[in-house]
Amino acid sequence: MRISPAAARVNSVFEDIESSQACQLVLDANQESGRFLHYQGQRLLHFGNCSYLGLDLEPTIREAARSAIDLYGMNNSMSRTFAHIPLFEQTEAAFTENFGQPAVVTLSTTYVHLSAMPVFIAPDDAIVVDFQAHASLQMAVTLMKGYGCRVETVGHNAWKALRQRVARLSKTHEHIWYVADGVYSMFGDTIDIAAVDALMDEFPGLHLYVDDAHGAGWTGHNGSGVALDQLRHRHRTLLAFSLSKVYGCGLGGILICPNETSASQFRRTGASLIFMNPPPASMLAPALLAAQLMRTPELQQRRARLDALIRYFIAASEQRALALVDKSHTPIFFLRLGLPGDALRMGHQLLQRGFYANPVGYPAVPMRSAGLRITLTTHLHEADIDQLLDTVLALQAD
Ligand SMILES: Cc1ncc(COP(=O)(O)O)c(C=O)c1O
């Protein structure tokens, strides 16, 4: 059967991937330590994990999932709208306390986008999406185009261009949405909240829809991330984030709403909340615990440890004159190498030397911006960073 031109472009990258032995790795069954990825009997230092605070392996979180299965079973195969277990309200209350605004839990971040946009964005609204916004956001705005919204793409963090678009669209549209990431998942740079706030001051019809999957949890007040924590115009903002990264739950997404009215409208009308199987107890119970953990001194220690590792990584890469795409204080760094084949080659050579980092290519980044994505978690040590950077430098020199 023929495939679409867009799929064919992605498929061509996969032809390289299949011969590279650097992606689609089938890992060993034992993945206990967090510091290492176990692959074909080898221990690889793990620089590809987004559980930045190490909660993925936290024993109490894992125990919460097990106990929830014992109590509620594997699955409550009935829409939340019909009936649901009390873990929904408990989990949402815990995140509401952390963020200071109502939280609604769903199966995944992508489902938050696909469900929230059709509820809060009307067909006569305009959407301006950042060029580097996550694929899940791009998918959701494409859906909104089908509903009749005017959708435009703007350069990445291009505030002057965004201002021009908003000024022009304000003449024809009462509501305009800027759709962006909080922490960008590939290059690790961030949204400029002061710039967004200034535009929202100037244009009262401007709204923000932000995905802070990689910012929530490890930074901001009680883990409220890079976006909402500093934003003044919270009442014109929707914030989505993931429970499967920092929160270590393996599944789940949250929408933070401006007020209780919006939250209950979302619960009543969001497609994934009314038509789909609800999140299982084995996800909700760990999410509740992770949300409560955000307010503990133990978590502050983990955050301090991650901050120290981020600072160490930036200093160590500067010392070695390693050209990272961006040096924002986040746990994600990206070394641009060129075409997808260059990234796959580097990924494979690192595997052979005992390291794992994500070789990333199109469509996650533009075709000629393939490279190595390096993520930091509290499982790692400073010496691990030195070893990785020295090895990357030696490979680049070859
Ligand atoms: C920024 C961002 N948003 C959304 C997603 C998708 O999350 P989910 O699997 O919860 O739908 C990801 C996944 O990696 C992501 O990096």
The ligand as an SDF file (V2000), in Angstrom:
LIG
                    3D

 16 16  0  0  0  0  0  0  0  0999 V2000
    7.1000   17.9300   25.2460 C   0  0  0  0  0  0  0  0  0  0  0  0
    6.3210   16.6530   25.1450 C   0  0  0  0  0  0  0  0  0  0  0  0
    4.9880   16.7240   25.1020 N   0  0  0  0  0  0  0  0  0  0  0  0
    4.2370   15.6120   24.9880 C   0  0  0  0  0  0  0  0  0  0  0  0
    4.8100   14.3670   24.9100 C   0  0  0  0  0  0  0  0  0  0  0  0
    3.9270   13.1730   24.7710 C   0  0  0  0  0  0  0  0  0  0  0  0
    3.6000   12.7450   26.0530 O   0  0  0  0  0  0  0  0  0  0  0  0
    2.5550   11.6020   26.3110 P   0  0  0  0  0  0  0  0  0  0  0  0
    3.2550   10.3260   26.0300 O   0  0  0  0  0  0  0  0  0  0  0  0
    2.1950   11.7620   27.7510 O   0  0  0  0  0  0  0  0  0  0  0  0
    1.4080   11.8210   25.4120 O   0  0  0  0  0  0  0  0  0  0  0  0
    6.1950   14.2380   24.9630 C   0  0  0  0  0  0  0  0  0  0  0  0
    6.7860   12.8880   24.8810 C   0  0  0  0  0  0  0  0  0  0  0  0
    7.8540   12.5600   24.9470 O   0  0  0  0  0  0  0  0  0  0  0  0
    6.9720   15.4100   25.0790 C   0  0  0  0  0  0  0  0  0  0  0  0
    8.3010   15.3430   25.1080 O   0  0  0  0  0  0  0  0  0  0  0  0
  1  2  1  0
  2  3  1  0
  2 15  2  0
  3  4  2  0
  4  5  1  0
  5  6  1  0
  5 12  2  0
  6  7  1  0
  7  8  1  0
  8  9  2  0
  8 10  1  0
  8 11  1  0
 12 13  1  0
 12 15  1  0
 13 14  2  0
 15 16  1  0
M  END
$$$$
